[in-house]
Amino acid sequence: MSDMELSNLHAVVEERFPFYARLPLRILADKAKLPPKAHYFLAPALGVALAVIAILARAALIGTATTKVAYITLFPMVPVGALVGGWITGTTVALLGAVLLHTLILPLGGAADWLALFVFLGSCALIIATTELMHRAEARAFKAEAMEALQSQILEERKRGADALREALSRLEATFENAAVGIAEVALDGRWLRMNERLCNIVGYRRDELMQMRAGDITHAEDRAADRENVRRLLSGEARSYSTEKRYIRKDGKVVWADVTVGIARNAADQPVNFVAVVEDITARKAAEAHNQLLVAEISHRANNLLAVVQAIAQQTSFEGDPKAYVAKLVERIQSLAASQTLLVRNEWQGTDLCELVRAQLAPYRDLIGGRIVASGPAIRVNAAAAQTVGMALHELATNAAKYGSLSSEDGKVRIAWRLVDDEFMLSWEESGGPKVTPPTRKGFGNTVLGRMAELSVGGKTRLTFAEEGASWMLKAPADRIFVR
């Protein structure tokens, strides 16, 4: 301990344990829960009581006729008073006892009486002084013991406090280093002072590299002005902290988005010392948000296109006076469109496998697939526009084949084939073995789907023929208009 601390400790012990703290009279007063200053009233009161008792005992035991052993009853009372109540009690007994003795019982006479009085008072003074020295020696020993105990208690408390502080600092350091977010201390001039490993991983720099840089050095140029304004607000006291989303430039040149919360550490005088920043990498979240926005725009665009297609289907579907037949035909065509949409949604509008698309459109004839219906070609993922176009074309071809073509008889067959030749995609539908084919006398919506609509959607060419042995249809289009990019 320092000298000042020891001095303060002595003052505490003196305040708690004054020199008379171990007197029997003080102990009794403490047990009776009397105020500490009550001792100064109890001590002389005890002296008065002892002096009166001594005089009464002198009068009762010896009487007033003789002057011999005049102070015999006072002598035991003086050390008793000094032992019990200290020098105040002992002095009160000696002086008051002598006054009462020579006032009430034995008036002072000749020189011998005065000499006896002086001898008595001198003896009392010696007894009182000896007793007082004994009390003070005992008080010093008690204070030393109390001082040692208090000092040990303080040292033990300090040791426990230091251990708790070390443990807290160890936990804080472990939290700092192992946090799932980046944590850093930054000087008021922007220099990096301290950072955890997570922050280094976010920005792609080593600790020693960051220590040679400022926070603005790795901040995206477009975000620096906002950073400076936020720092100004912190330093001026307008804000105690702030949160913002900003971009860092990693060491490898990539941009990383971060959610940054910055506070300011202040000293006891409320003066700013440094900044404390918590940095969370939100690059994935930002990418997801951008992707979602793109999806929303894409869905809106596709929904508008889909509604336009449905409107065209409704307008182009022929009405021949039978509402039920019209509704049935319209429902079939919309269901065909829905089958293609289901595949696209399942694949998050990233296209679909052409073979799956063929099977979806020929689902009403699934029992014939692999037998009377044969589909062959390489594995190809077609984009959304091609899926809608090819899907509706296959539906129209299958419907016509079931009503008038090869699927309307038990012996008819359909062959669907697709292939790639250089950069050109070709898809063909060929019927055989069915009834004799007669070319249609008028063109309906089916012809539009198989012709102009298909050509416009994928930028290709189509050919629809009605030979006697069966109908055939072919689509040729640039591969980059068919494939998923």
N, C-alpha and C positions, 0 to 999 in steps of 0.2 A: 504493500500500500504506500501511497505518497504521504509526505508530511502533512499536507492539507487534509487528506482523508483521515489520518490518525488523529489530527487535532479535532476534526468534526466528530470522530468517534468518541474521544475523551469527553467532549461537551455533552454528547448524548448520554454517556454513562453518569456524568456528574449530575445531569438533570434528573435521571431516573433514580440514582442512588446517592443522595447527599451524605455527609459524614455521619449523621445521626440515624441513618437508615436501619442500622442493626440494633439500636437501643430497644430493650424490652418494651418501654413505654410506646415507642414508635410502632413496633410490631403489633401491640395491642390496638393502637389507633387504626392501623391499616386493616386489621381483621374486623374492627368495628365499622370500617368504611368511612372513617372521618376524613375531612380534608387534610392535605399534607401540613398546612400551617397551624393546624390544631395542636401540634406538638408544643408550640411556643406558649400556649395557654395551659396545656396539661402539665408541663414540666414545673413551672412555679407553683401551680395549684397543688401538685404532689408534694413539693417542698414545704408548703405551708402546712399541709396535713401531717407530714412527718414531724415537723417542728412542734406542732401542737401536741401530737401524741407523745413526743419525748418529754415535754414539760409536764404534761399530766402524769406520765409514768414517774417522773422525778418527784412530784408532789405526793403521789400515792405511795411510793415505795420508801422514800427517805424522809419526806416531810420538809418543813421549812426551818427547822430549829438548828440545823448544822450547815456549815459551809463546806464541809469536806466533800470530796468527789462531786463537785458542783455540776460538772459536764458529763457525768457517767452515762446518762440516758441519751445525750446528744451524740456521743462518739459513734455508737453503732448506726444511728440514723443517717449520719453524713455519708459514709461509704455506701449504705443501702440506696440512698437517694441518688448518689453519683452513678452507681451501677445501673439503676433502673431508669432514671430520667436524665442522666448526663450532668454536666457541670452546672446547668441552671438549677436543677433540683438540689444538687449537693450544696451549692452556695446559698440557696434560699434556706435550707435546713440549718446551716451553720450560722448565718447572720440572724435570721428571724428567731432561731432557738436561743441565741445569746441575748438578744434584746428581750424576749419574753422571760427568760430566766432571771435576768437582773432587774427587770421591771416588776414582775409579779411575785417572785419568790425571794431572791437573794440580791438586794441592792449592793452595788459595788461599794467596797469600803476602802481599805488601805492599799498600799502598793502591792501587797501579795495577791490581792484579787485581780488587779490590773495585769500583773505578770501572768497569772493563771489564764486570764482571758486572751492575752497575746499568744501564749503557748497553745491554747486551744485553737484559736483561729489559724495560727501557723500550721499546726498539725492538720487541721481541716483542709487548708490550702494545699498542703503536700498530698493529702489523700485524694482530693478532687483532681489535682493536676495529674497524679499517677493514673487515676481511673480514666481521665480524659485521654491521656496518651495511649492507654490500652484500647479505648474505644476507637480512636483514630487509626491505630495500627490494624485493628480488626477491620475497620472500614476500608483501609487501603488494600488489605488482602482480598476483601470481598469485591472491591471495585476491579482489582487486577483479574480476579477470576471471572467477573462479569464481562470485563473488557475482552478477555481471551475467548470466552464463550461467544460473545457478540461478533468478534472478529472472525472466529471459525464459522459462525453462521453466515456472515456476509460472504466469506470466501467460498463456502459451500454453495450458497445461492448464486454467486457469480459463476462458479464452475458449472452448475446446472444450467444457468442462463447461456453460458458459452457453448455447452453441449447442445442445448436446444437450438441455439443460433446456427451452429455448424450443421446440425441435422436439417434445419429449415433451408439453409443455403444449399445443402446437398440436394434436397428435394427440388428446390427452385432451379438449380443447375440442370438436374436430370429432366425436369419439365421443359426447360429452355431448349436443351439439346434434342430431346426426343419428341417435341411437339409435332403434330401433324401439319402445322402451318409454319411459315417462315416468321422468325422474330429477329428484330435488329434494333440496335441503339445507334442513333445517327447524331453527329455533332450539329451545333446550331448553324455551322457553315456548310452542312451537307456531307461532311466526310463520314464514311462508314467507320464506326467504332467497334462494334461487336455484332456478330450474327450467328445463327445456328446453321446446322448442316442442311436443313430443309430449304432455307432461303438460298443457299449456294446452289442446291439442285434446281430450284425454280429458275434462277437467272443464269445458271450455267458457268459461274465463275468460282474459283477457289477462294478461300478466306483471305490468303495473302494478297491475291489479286484485287479483291474488293477493298481491302484496307488501304490500297494506293489510289482509290477512286472516290468519287462523290456520287450521291444518289442520282443526281441529274445526268450523270454520264451514261447511265443505262436506261434512262427514261425516254420513252418515245417522244420525238420532237413535238408532236401535236399535243402532248399532255403536259409539257413543262410549264406553260403559262398558268394552267389550273393549279399545278403543284405550288408554284410561287405564291399565288393568291391564298391558298390554304395555309401555307407556312406563315404568311403575313398575319392572317387572322389568329393563328396560335400565338405568335410572339406579341401581338398587340393586346391579347387577352380577350378578344372578341369571341373566341371559342376555346374550350378546354380540350377538344379532340375533333377529328373529322374522319369520315369514311368516304372512299371514292373508288371507282373502277378505273384502272389505268393500264397502260401497256409498257412492258419492259422489252428491251432489245437484248436477247441472249448473246452469249459469247459466240455462238455459231451463226448469229445473224437472224435467227427466227424471232418472231414476235410472240410474246406470252402475255396473256391477259391476267390481271391480278386484282383481287378485292383487297384494298389497303386501308387499314385503320391506324391512324397516327394520333398519339397523345404526346404531351410535353411533361417532362420531369422537372420539378422545381425544388430548390433548396429551402432551408428553414426561413429564409428571408423572402420567400415567394418569387425568387428570381429564376428564370429558365436556365436549365443546365444542359439538357439534351432531349432529343426526340426518341420516342419508343414506337416502333412500327410493327404491326402484325400483318403479314402478307399471305393471302390464300390464292393458290393457282386456280383460276376459273376459266382457263382456256377451253377445256372440254365443254363447260357449260355454255360459253359463248358460241362455240361451234354448233352445239345442239340447238341453241336459240336461232342461229342463222339458218340451220337446216330446217327447223320448224317453220320459220318464216317462208323459206323457199317452198316447203311442202304446202303451206297454206295457200300461197300464190299459185302453185301448180294445181292444187285441188280445185281452187276457184276457176282456174283456166279450163281444167278438164271438165268440171261440172258444166260450165257454159257450153263447151264443145259437145258434151253428152246430151244436154238439153236440145242443142241444135240438131243433133243426129236423130233424137227421138221425134222432134218436131217434123223433120224431113220424112221419117218413116211413116208418121201418122198422115202426112199430107200425100205421100206417094202411094200408100196402100190403097188399092182400088176398092171402091164400094159398089157392089153390084146389086144393091137393093135389099140384101139380107144383113141386118145389123149383127146377128150372131156370128155369121161367117166373117164379117169385117173385124169384129172384136177378136175372134179366135186367131185370125191371121196377124193382127196387130200385136196381140200378146205373144205369139210365137216369135215374132221378129224382135220384140223388146227383150224376151227371155234369152234369145241368142246374144244380143248385145250385153245383157247382164252376165252371161256366162263368161264372156271375155273380160268384163270388168272385175268379176270375182277373182279370176286368175291374176289380174294386174294388182288388185288390192292385196292379195295374199303375198305377192312379191314386192310390196311397197312401191308400186309403180316403176319398178326397175326392169320392166319387161317380163316375158314369160317364155317358157320352153314351147317350141312350135308343136312338138308331139303332144304335149298336154293340151294345147289349144285345139288340136284336131280332135282329140278324144272328148273334150268338153263339148264341142259343137255337134259331135255325132253321138252324144250320150243317149238319145232315144233309140239308137241302133247299136248299142254297145255289144249286144249278143252276136252281131254280124261281123264285128271287128276281128280281124285275124282269119276270117273265113271268106265271106263274100265281099267284105271291105278290107282292102290291104293298104296300109299307109307305110311309106318308107322314105328315108332321107337322113342326112347327117344331123347331129345335135346342134340346134341353132336356137339362140335366144332372140326373139323379135321384140322390137320396142312397142310402146303403147299404141302408137298410131297404126303400125302394121298389124298388131293383134286385133284391133277393132275391125280393120278392113278385111283381113283374111278370115276372121271369125264370122262376120256377116256374110261374106261370100260363100263360105262352106255351108252355112245354114241354108242359104237360098238354093245352093246346088243339091244339098241333101233333101230338102223339102220337095223340089221339083222331081228328083229321082224317085222319091217315095210315092209321088202322085202319078207321074207319067213315065218315068224312066226305068232304069235297071232294077231299082229297089222295089218297084211295084209288082215284080214277078218273082217266082221262087228261084229262077236260074240266073238272074241278073247279077252283075258284079260291078264294083267300083274300085278303081285304083287311084290312090292319091300319092304323088311323089314330088319331092323338092330336091333341089341340088344347087350347087354353086359352080359357075363357070367363069373363071377369072374374077372380075368384080361385079358379076351379075347374078342376081338371085332369080330362080325360076321355080314356079309352083304349078303343078298340073292336076286336073281332075278328069278322069276318063271312065266312061261307062261302057259296058258291053253285056251281051247276053239278055238284054231286056226286050220289051216289045219294040216294034218298029217305030222309029222316032219321026215325028212330023214337026217341022219348024213352026214356031208360034206365029200366029197371024198378027198379033199386036205386041208392043213392048210395054211392060209394066215396071214396077219398082225393082223387081229382081234384076232386070236388065241394067237398070241404073246402078245398082249395087255392084254387079259383076263387070260393069264397064266404066263409066265416067267417074263414079265415086272412088273405085279402087285405084284408078289411074291418078286422080288428083291427090289422094291420100299418101301414096308412096312414090309418086313421080315416075310411074312405070307405064307399061303397055299391057293390054289384055286382049284375048281372042276367045270368042265363044262360038262354037260350031255345033250344028245338029245333023250329024251323019245318021244314016239309017240304023247302023249297029249301036248307036248311042251318042249322047251329048258329051262334049268335051270342053274344057275351059283351061286357059293358061294365063299366068301372070308373070311378066318379066319386069324387074325393077332393079335399080342400083343397090348394091349390097349395103352401102352406108345409109340408105333410107329404110332398111329393114332391120339391121342389127342394132343391138343395144350399144350405145356409145360408151 
